[in-house]
Amino acid sequence: MLCRVMQVSKSGYHAWVKRPESERSKQNNQLVEKIRKIHKDSDLSYGSPRIHVELKEQKVTCSLNRVARWTQMRALWQVHETGRHYR
């Protein structure tokens, strides 16, 4: 049924499922873990600009836009002094 809904062939679906993870996907997963650690270590106060600076200090090459996109996609929130959460 899933194949019908997605309008793909069964063989195409199974080929996709068996395909190994791409290099970019592996890099993204590593980057997201580093972003989460920096965010957590900052007591949830760092946003993407500060996280980007921290990554540069760790010699991780990525753009501010990429950090911002992954931060937003993973719904990392900043906690301000009022204790309220903002995106």
Residue, then its C-alpha position, 0 to 999 in steps of 0.5 A: m500500500l505504501c508503494r501505491v500511495m508514494q507512487v513508486s514500484k516495489s523494487g524501487y522502494h526495496a532498492w532504496v531501503k537497502r541503499p547504504e547511508s550517503e556520505r552527506s547524510k553521515q556528515n549531517n548526523q555528525l554535525v547535528e550531534k555536535i550542534r546538540k552538544i554545544h547547545k546543551d553545554s551552553d545551558l540551552s542558551y546558544g543560538s545558531p550564530r554562537i554555535h557556528v563560532e564554537l564549531k569554527e573553534q573546533k575546526v568544523t567546516c560548515s556555513l552559518n546557514r547550514v547550522a541555522r537550518w539544522t538548528q531550526m529543523r531539530a527545534l533547538w530553542q534558546v532559553h532567555e533570562t525570563g525562562r521563556h522559550y523562543r525559536 
